Amino acid sequence: MDAAIVGQVIPRLQQQMVPAARCRDGLADFYERLAVLNPDVIGGRVPDDAFFLADPRG
């Protein structure tokens, strides 16, 4: 992909950073589904609670 195109697209993506702890249920479901399909994709196991860190900004 051309770098100029990427440079134009990124500002329009409207992505938001969300701490993993805030979307834990959705992420856990996603990782559980991946584990069923192909456990090797996620290192052989669903991430534990330590993966879902709280937002250090409060």
Secondary structure, 3 states (H helix, E strand, C coil): CCHHHHHHHHHHCCCCCCCHHHHHHHHHHHHHHHHHHCHHHHCCCCCCHHHCCCCCCC
